[in-house]
Amino acid sequence: MKQLLLCILFPATLLSQGYTSYFTGNPTNVTTPTEFGICMMGGATEHDNAMAWLLQKAGGGDVVVLRSSGSNGYNNYLYSELGVAVNSVETLVITSVAGATNPYVLDKVAHAEMIWFAGGDQYNYVSYFKDNALEDLINAHVNVKNAPIGGTSAGMAILGHHYFSAQNGSVTSAEALADPYNPYMTLGSNDFVQLPRLQNVITDSHYDDPDRRARHTTFIGRLKHDGFGDTYGIAANEYVAVCIDDSGRAHVYGDYPNYQEFAYFIQPNCTIESTPETCVAGSAFTWNQNGSAVKAYKVPGTMDGTHYFDLNDWRAGAGSGGSWQDWSVNNGVFTATAGAAPDCLLSAETFAQDPIAVYPNPFGDFIRIDGYANAVRLYDAMGKLVLERTDVNGVLDTSALVKGLYFLRYDAQGSIHTQKMLKN
């Protein structure tokens, strides 16, 4: 029997249930092979090449667009205007927790081969999608199904492990700099969307209009001050897309040099113990460290996404086509100057004279520590704390850790020492 293909668009409005559906394509669900991919866009018109890149990873399957306002603007665009065949596109406009957890919505998200978050108000996403079955399905979509996901503007804002929730509305750079704990500085951490490659990352969009570099720097500095360790930033100008593939490279799409379109990859300066000098409620923010508190890799976006930053090891600072800048804030005034790449492994801290011996390196299921260390912390390549011990003298059990690059940091004789470690 010839399968009926519906190429019409029809809305199914169920206001009492908290959602509205707009559907385009074949109503019969298909299951197709998917590939990992994350695409984050800066908030204006989508970059067609970047969106086609993400769409291809759906393997011709079903696409679900999640939003809390608006209507069907993505349906025809994703279904027929990018030259990538998919089975269907369904937009779900969700306006309550009841809508987010409706069985129909959950079924559609569970069977999607691609998820896209539209722009809007990210606090609606936090309010409606967080801490319920929809959140679980969103995380399983990437971490279990290995399927593509992305978002623009508010949809980009929620994709990092840290996020600006906008619970009390947006915050300007001036407001953030004047008081890093003002009522608009509402940050969430590690309790919502959990995507690979975005551990310890907080994103920001619309980076060029208005200039959000200062508020983003304040987000990162406050999270570090609040005890979350080194936090990293990924940001995009309005017409720019950042697409992360399964190799861990974040490719940048835009229309440079025709337009000044850039993405930014931001990290605390690893060559010093870079923590904010002043980060208290009611006072102007200062994170200066002699003008080099933060390192930012500025990458021009091209039509084919040639330029990239390697997210496998932020501290290595590996990228293509970009330039490094030093960012700092002094008494509420943000400054950006030309800078050099971070040289983390050659920092004074890393090569200080060690009073204890740490071996083997590479290591297997244990690290031996000869000598007394007050505290030992092991971080993965993304800067996430994965193991912590106090009063260590002997063997550190690492059998639960996966293979890869780690940084061992320990306190001995009143000094902090860091050592690069590799698990085989």
C-alpha positions as CSV (number, residue, x, y, z in Angstrom):
1,M,0.0,0.0,0.0
2,K,1.4,3.4,-0.9
3,Q,2.0,5.4,2.2
4,L,0.2,8.7,2.4
5,L,2.4,11.6,2.9
6,L,0.9,14.7,4.4
7,C,2.7,17.8,3.4
8,I,0.1,20.2,4.8
9,L,0.5,22.1,8.0
10,F,-2.2,21.8,10.6
11,P,-2.5,23.0,14.2
12,A,-3.9,21.0,17.0
13,T,-4.8,23.5,19.8
14,L,-5.3,22.1,23.3
15,L,-5.1,25.2,25.4
16,S,-6.6,23.5,28.4
17,Q,-3.8,21.0,28.3
18,G,-1.1,23.6,28.1
19,Y,0.2,23.1,24.6
20,T,-0.4,23.7,20.9
21,S,0.8,21.4,18.1
22,Y,1.7,22.4,14.6
23,F,2.5,19.5,12.4
24,T,4.1,19.2,8.9
25,G,4.9,15.9,7.0
26,N,4.3,12.2,7.4
27,P,2.1,11.4,10.4
28,T,3.5,7.9,10.6
29,N,6.5,7.9,13.0
30,V,9.8,6.5,11.7
31,T,12.9,5.5,13.6
32,T,16.2,6.4,11.9
33,P,19.9,6.3,12.9
34,T,21.0,9.5,14.5
35,E,24.4,11.2,15.1
36,F,25.5,13.4,17.9
37,G,25.5,17.2,17.2
38,I,24.8,20.4,19.1
39,C,24.0,23.6,17.3
40,M,23.7,27.0,19.2
41,M,22.7,30.1,17.4
42,G,23.0,33.7,18.4
43,G,19.4,34.8,18.2
44,A,18.7,36.4,14.9
45,T,18.0,34.6,11.6
46,E,19.2,31.0,11.5
47,H,22.3,30.2,9.5
48,D,21.1,27.9,6.8
49,N,24.3,25.9,6.5
50,A,24.6,25.3,10.2
51,M,20.9,24.3,10.5
52,A,21.3,21.9,7.5
53,W,24.4,20.4,9.3
54,L,22.3,19.7,12.4
55,L,19.3,18.5,10.4
56,Q,21.4,15.9,8.5
57,K,22.2,14.2,11.8
58,A,18.5,13.4,12.3
59,G,18.9,10.7,9.6
60,G,15.7,11.7,7.8
61,G,13.6,11.2,11.0
62,D,11.2,13.3,13.0
63,V,12.0,16.8,14.2
64,V,10.4,18.4,17.3
65,V,10.6,22.1,17.9
66,L,10.0,23.2,21.5
67,R,8.9,26.7,22.3
68,S,6.8,28.6,24.8
69,S,5.4,31.3,22.5
70,G,5.0,31.9,18.8
71,S,3.6,29.3,16.3
72,N,4.8,27.4,13.2
73,G,7.6,29.5,11.9
74,Y,10.1,26.6,11.8
75,N,7.9,24.0,10.2
76,N,8.3,24.7,6.5
77,Y,11.8,26.0,6.9
78,L,13.0,22.7,8.4
79,Y,10.8,20.4,6.4
80,S,11.4,21.7,2.9
81,E,13.6,24.8,2.6
82,L,17.1,23.5,3.6
83,G,17.3,20.6,1.1
84,V,17.6,17.9,3.8
85,A,14.8,15.3,3.8
86,V,13.1,14.6,7.1
87,N,10.0,12.6,7.9
88,S,8.2,15.3,9.8
89,V,8.5,18.6,11.7
90,E,6.2,19.3,14.7
91,T,6.3,22.4,16.7
92,L,5.0,22.2,20.3
93,V,4.2,25.5,21.9
94,I,4.2,24.7,25.6
95,T,2.7,27.1,28.1
96,S,2.7,25.2,31.4
97,V,4.1,22.3,33.3
98,A,0.9,20.4,32.4
99,G,1.6,20.9,28.7
100,A,5.2,19.9,29.2
101,T,4.2,16.7,30.9
102,N,1.2,15.9,28.7
103,P,1.5,12.3,27.4
104,Y,1.2,13.5,23.8
105,V,4.1,15.9,24.2
106,L,6.2,13.3,26.0
107,D,5.5,10.7,23.3
108,K,6.5,13.1,20.5
109,V,9.8,14.1,22.2
110,A,10.6,10.5,23.1
111,H,10.3,9.6,19.4
112,A,12.1,12.6,18.0
113,E,15.3,12.3,16.0
114,M,16.1,16.0,16.5
115,I,15.1,18.6,19.1
116,W,15.3,22.3,18.5
117,F,14.6,25.0,21.1
118,A,13.2,28.3,19.7
119,G,13.9,31.7,21.2
120,G,11.7,33.5,23.6
121,D,11.9,33.6,27.4
122,Q,14.3,31.0,28.9
123,Y,12.6,31.2,32.3
124,N,9.5,29.7,30.7
125,Y,11.7,26.7,29.6
126,V,13.2,26.5,33.1
127,S,9.7,26.8,34.7
128,Y,7.9,24.3,32.4
129,F,10.6,21.8,31.4
130,K,12.9,21.4,34.5
131,D,12.5,18.7,37.1
132,N,10.0,16.6,35.3
133,A,9.6,13.9,32.7
134,L,10.3,16.3,29.8
135,E,13.7,17.2,31.2
136,D,14.5,13.5,31.5
137,L,13.6,12.9,27.8
138,I,15.6,15.9,26.6
139,N,18.7,14.6,28.4
140,A,18.1,11.0,27.2
141,H,17.7,12.3,23.6
142,V,21.4,13.2,23.6
143,N,23.0,11.0,26.2
144,V,21.2,7.8,25.4
145,K,19.9,8.1,21.8
146,N,23.0,10.1,20.7
147,A,20.7,12.4,18.7
148,P,21.1,16.1,17.6
149,I,19.9,19.0,19.6
150,G,20.2,22.8,19.4
151,G,18.6,26.2,20.1
152,T,18.7,29.9,19.5
153,S,18.7,32.8,21.9
154,A,16.7,31.6,24.9
155,G,17.1,28.1,23.5
156,M,20.9,28.5,23.5
157,A,20.8,29.9,27.0
158,I,19.6,26.7,28.6
159,L,22.0,24.3,26.9
160,G,25.0,24.7,29.2
161,H,25.4,23.0,32.5
162,H,25.3,26.5,34.1
163,Y,22.7,28.9,32.7
164,F,21.2,32.3,33.1
165,S,17.6,31.7,34.0
166,A,16.2,35.2,33.6
167,Q,13.8,34.5,36.4
168,N,13.4,38.2,37.1
169,G,14.0,39.3,33.6
170,S,17.1,40.0,31.6
171,V,20.2,41.7,33.0
172,T,22.4,44.2,31.2
173,S,26.2,44.3,31.3
174,A,26.0,47.6,33.3
175,E,23.7,46.0,35.9
176,A,25.9,42.9,36.2
177,L,29.1,45.0,36.6
178,A,27.5,47.3,39.2
179,D,26.4,44.4,41.4
180,P,27.1,40.7,40.6
181,Y,24.3,39.7,43.0
182,N,21.7,42.1,41.9
183,P,18.1,40.6,41.7
184,Y,18.4,40.1,37.9
185,M,21.5,37.9,38.2
186,T,19.7,34.6,38.5
187,L,22.0,31.7,37.7
188,G,21.3,27.9,37.7
189,S,24.0,25.2,37.9
190,N,24.1,21.6,36.9
191,D,20.4,20.9,37.4
192,F,18.7,21.1,34.0
193,V,20.0,20.2,30.6
194,Q,23.1,17.9,30.7
195,L,24.8,17.8,27.3
196,P,28.2,16.3,26.5
197,R,30.9,18.9,25.7
198,L,29.0,21.6,27.7
199,Q,30.0,20.6,31.2
200,N,31.0,23.7,33.3
201,V,29.9,25.9,30.4
202,I,27.5,28.9,30.5
203,T,26.4,30.2,27.2
204,D,25.2,33.6,26.0
205,S,23.7,35.0,22.7
206,H,23.0,38.3,21.1
207,Y,26.6,39.1,21.8
208,D,26.9,42.1,19.5
209,D,23.5,43.7,20.1
210,P,23.7,44.6,22.9
211,D,27.3,44.0,23.9
212,R,27.1,41.2,26.5
213,R,30.7,40.4,27.0
214,A,30.8,42.1,30.4
215,R,27.7,40.4,31.8
216,H,29.0,37.0,30.5
217,T,32.3,37.6,32.2
218,T,30.4,38.5,35.4
219,F,28.4,35.2,35.2
220,I,31.7,33.2,34.9
221,G,33.4,35.1,37.7
222,R,30.5,34.8,40.1
223,L,30.2,31.1,39.5
224,K,33.9,30.7,40.2
225,H,33.5,32.8,43.3
226,D,30.5,30.8,44.4
227,G,32.6,27.6,44.5
228,F,31.8,26.0,41.1
229,G,35.4,26.0,40.0
230,D,36.5,27.1,36.6
231,T,33.5,27.9,34.4
232,Y,33.8,28.3,30.7
233,G,31.8,30.5,28.3
234,I,30.5,30.0,24.8
235,A,28.9,32.9,23.1
236,A,27.7,33.9,19.6
237,N,26.9,37.1,17.8
238,E,23.3,37.3,16.6
239,Y,23.8,35.8,13.1
240,V,26.4,33.3,14.2
241,A,26.1,29.5,14.9
242,V,28.4,27.3,17.0
243,C,28.1,23.6,15.9
244,I,29.8,20.9,18.1
245,D,30.5,17.6,16.4
246,D,31.3,14.2,17.9
247,S,35.0,15.0,17.8
248,G,34.5,17.8,20.3
249,R,35.3,20.6,17.8
250,A,33.0,23.6,17.9
251,H,32.8,25.0,14.4
252,V,31.7,28.5,13.8
253,Y,29.3,29.5,11.1
254,G,28.6,33.1,9.9
255,D,29.2,35.4,7.0
256,Y,32.6,36.8,7.8
257,P,34.3,38.9,6.3
258,N,31.2,40.4,4.8
259,Y,29.9,41.0,8.3
260,Q,31.6,41.1,11.7
261,E,30.2,37.8,12.9
262,F,32.1,36.0,15.7
263,A,31.8,33.4,18.4
264,Y,33.7,33.5,21.7
265,F,35.2,30.8,23.8
266,I,36.0,32.1,27.3
267,Q,37.9,30.8,30.2
268,P,39.6,32.0,33.4
269,N,43.3,32.6,32.9
270,C,45.0,29.4,33.9
271,T,48.5,30.8,34.2
272,I,47.5,32.6,37.4
273,E,45.2,31.7,40.2
274,S,42.5,33.9,38.6
275,T,39.6,34.6,41.0
276,P,37.6,37.8,41.2
277,E,39.1,40.3,43.6
278,T,35.7,41.8,44.4
279,C,32.5,39.8,44.1
280,V,30.1,40.8,46.8
281,A,26.5,42.0,46.8
282,G,26.1,45.7,46.5
283,S,29.6,46.4,45.2
284,A,31.0,46.9,41.7
285,F,32.5,43.7,40.3
286,T,36.3,43.5,39.9
287,W,38.1,40.6,38.2
288,N,41.2,42.3,36.9
289,Q,44.4,40.2,37.7
290,N,46.6,42.8,36.0
291,G,44.3,43.1,33.0
292,S,44.4,39.4,32.1
293,A,41.8,37.7,34.4
294,V,40.0,36.0,31.5
295,K,41.2,34.6,28.2
296,A,38.8,34.7,25.2
297,Y,39.3,33.1,21.8
298,K,37.4,35.2,19.2
299,V,36.5,33.1,16.1
300,P,35.1,34.6,12.9
301,G,32.2,32.5,11.5
302,T,32.4,31.5,7.9
303,M,29.8,30.1,5.6
304,D,31.3,26.6,5.7
305,G,32.2,26.6,9.4
306,T,35.9,26.1,8.7
307,H,37.1,27.8,11.9
308,Y,36.7,26.1,15.2
309,F,37.7,25.7,18.9
310,D,38.6,22.4,20.4
311,L,36.4,21.7,23.5
312,N,38.3,18.5,24.4
313,D,40.8,20.5,26.4
314,W,40.0,24.1,27.1
315,R,43.3,24.6,28.8
316,A,45.2,23.6,25.7
317,G,43.6,26.5,23.8
318,A,43.6,24.7,20.5
319,G,41.6,26.3,17.7
320,S,41.7,27.5,14.1
321,G,41.2,30.9,12.5
322,G,40.7,32.9,15.7
323,S,42.6,35.3,17.9
324,W,43.1,35.5,21.6
325,Q,42.0,38.4,23.8
326,D,42.5,39.4,27.5
327,W,39.4,40.4,29.3
328,S,39.2,42.1,32.7
329,V,36.9,44.1,34.9
330,N,38.2,46.8,37.3
331,N,35.6,48.4,39.6
332,G,32.8,47.8,37.2
333,V,34.6,48.7,34.0
334,F,35.1,46.0,31.4
335,T,38.2,46.0,29.2
336,A,39.2,43.8,26.2
337,T,42.7,43.9,24.7
338,A,44.7,41.7,22.3
339,G,46.2,38.8,24.1
340,A,48.2,35.6,23.8
341,A,47.0,32.0,24.0
342,P,46.9,30.5,27.5
343,D,50.0,28.5,28.4
344,C,48.5,26.5,31.2
345,L,51.0,23.6,31.2
346,L,53.9,26.0,31.5
347,S,52.5,28.2,34.3
348,A,54.5,28.8,37.4
349,E,52.0,26.9,39.4
350,T,52.3,23.8,37.3
351,F,56.0,23.6,37.4
352,A,56.6,24.7,41.0
353,Q,59.0,22.5,42.9
354,D,56.9,19.6,44.1
355,P,57.5,18.5,47.7
356,I,55.7,15.1,47.0
357,A,56.0,12.5,44.2
358,V,53.0,11.6,42.1
359,Y,53.1,8.6,39.8
360,P,52.6,6.7,37.5
361,N,51.8,8.9,34.6
362,P,50.0,7.7,32.5
363,F,48.1,6.0,35.3
364,G,45.6,3.1,35.4
365,D,43.3,2.3,38.4
366,F,45.4,4.2,40.9
367,I,47.7,7.2,41.4
368,R,50.4,6.8,44.0
369,I,51.2,9.9,46.1
370,D,54.5,9.7,48.2
371,G,54.5,12.5,50.7
372,Y,51.8,14.3,52.6
373,A,49.2,16.4,50.8
374,N,46.5,18.3,52.7
375,A,44.0,17.9,49.9
376,V,44.0,16.4,46.4
377,R,41.5,17.2,43.7
378,L,41.3,15.6,40.3
379,Y,39.6,17.5,37.4
380,D,38.7,16.2,34.0
381,A,39.7,18.0,30.8
382,M,36.6,20.2,31.0
383,G,37.6,21.4,34.5
384,K,34.9,19.4,36.3
385,L,35.9,18.1,39.7
386,V,35.7,14.3,39.5
387,L,37.5,13.2,42.7
388,E,38.5,14.8,45.9
389,R,40.4,13.5,49.0
390,T,41.8,15.1,52.1
391,D,44.8,14.1,54.2
392,V,46.3,12.0,51.4
393,N,49.4,9.9,51.8
394,G,49.4,6.7,49.7
395,V,47.1,5.5,46.9
396,L,44.4,7.4,45.2
397,D,41.8,5.0,43.7
398,T,40.8,6.1,40.2
399,S,39.2,2.8,39.0
400,A,35.8,4.6,38.5
401,L,37.2,7.1,36.1
402,V,37.1,6.8,32.3
403,K,40.2,7.1,30.1
404,G,41.4,10.6,29.2
405,L,43.2,13.7,30.3
406,Y,43.0,14.9,33.9
407,F,44.5,17.6,36.0
408,L,45.7,16.7,39.5
409,R,45.8,19.7,41.9
410,Y,47.0,19.3,45.4
411,D,47.9,21.5,48.4
412,A,51.3,20.8,50.0
413,Q,53.2,22.9,52.4
414,G,50.9,25.9,51.8
415,S,51.3,25.9,48.0
416,I,49.0,24.8,45.2
417,H,50.5,22.5,42.7
418,T,49.0,21.2,39.4
419,Q,50.0,18.2,37.3
420,K,48.7,17.0,34.0
421,M,47.8,13.3,34.2
422,L,46.6,10.8,31.5
423,K,44.6,7.7,32.3
424,N,45.1,4.8,29.9
